[in-house]
Every structure is written in structure tokens, then in C-alpha cells.
Amino acid sequence: VAMTNDIGYGGGAYVTVPHTIAGLITNCLFQGNSARRGGGVNLGNDNETLGGSTLVDCDILQNTAVICASGDGGAGVSTYRRFWMTDCRVISNSIVKINGPPYGGGINAPPRGTIRDCRVAFNSGATYGGGIANISRATVSNCVIESNSATWGGGIYCGTGGLVMDSFVTGNSSAAYMQGGTFRNCLFTGNGRIWAHTSAAVAFDNCTVTGHSEGFVLEQPATV
């Protein structure tokens, strides 16, 4: 799929479903698309507790998000409320900044989502979250977050209530920028700094950090 939707959502696909319906995209390639949100794919849902959209075994490659307002982004994938991503590759997507700040060079993930068993690599151009912007209350598990870049949180940006677990974060311009949330059972290697810059509680539970060019920058309250 290769499409352009520079003024809207979902350059390659825009999936929005009512709260009683489940949307599904499986085994697809989205490459070379463009939009304000979700250069490759935009997944939407109008309810935080029912329904939702699912992306399974897809490749989201070399898409672009053209940022027209603060909060736009997700050059690979942008989501709204409930969603699931499993076994996907989100690679070499980029953001073009017109206005900002943009979120999620690879994935822009607002509340109530799950990203599992995915590789997110070589994404760029975001202000927050080069690989993944976990805005709040989304869960990232068993993922590889590799060689992404952003102004804040080259690997991942994590907001209040976000959870990143059992994941490998490596080679990013900076590992993480946190304004809340938890990292659990994660391995950080060869990144720049991990910065917890927030008035909300953040936690690092059973994580390993090795080979970083910079270490932790922790502000209160933070638990390691």
C-alpha cells in the first residue's frame, strides 16, 4: 500500500470503529505513505473500554508524518484509544515538522493500547519518543526498540500510567524520557540518557542498564 493523505489521518490505512466493533489488519505492508497522523496506519476507536482495532504481522516502513499541530505524529502508526499491535515491524519512518511538537517517530500510542512482540527501529524526527510515544496507560511488552532518535526519549517517551516490560532498548539517541510510568524487566544497552523529568511517580523495576554514554537523570519522585 502506498498512498498520500497529507491533511488527514492514516496515509496507508485509516481504521476507525464504533465501540462495539473490532477492526483487524493482518499480514500487510505499508510503505512510502504520508499523513498528519499515522503516515502508515491510523487505528481509532470511539470508546476506551469496548471494541478496538488490531494490527498483526505487518510491516510499516518508510512512511512520513507531516506535523501540522501539537500532538500529531506517529509516522509509522498513530492510534486513538483501544488498540493492539502484535508481531509488527515499524522501521525507518520519519516526521517532517511544520508545527509541533510531534510525538512518536515510529508509533504514537495514546491510552488503552497494547504493543507486543514488535520491532521498532530507525525511526526519527519526533520531539517526544523517537521509537514509541507511550502517552499514558498503554502497555509495551517484549519489544525491541532500536536505533531511534528524538529530541526527548530517542527510544521511548513514557507518560503517566504507561508500562514498558520485558523489552530490549538499544542504540537509541537517548533511551527514555519519562513523565510517569514504569519500566519492568527491561534491558537498556548502548543508549544515551534515561531521563525521568516529572512531578508524577516513575519506577524502574528489575532493569539492567549497560554501555550507556549517559546514565540516569532522576527527579523526584522516582524509584529504581
Secondary structure, DSSP 4 states (H G I P E B T S, - for coil): ---EEEEEE-SSEEEEE-TT-EEEEES-EEES-EEEE-SSEEEEES-SSS-EEEEES-EEES-EEEE-STT-B-SSEEEESSEEEES-EEES-EEEESSS--B-SSEEE-SSEEEES-EEES-B-EEE-SSEEE-SS-EEES-EEES--EEE-SSEEE-TT-EEES-EEES-SSSEEESSEEEES-EEES---EEE--SS-EEEES-EEES-SS-EEE-SSEE-
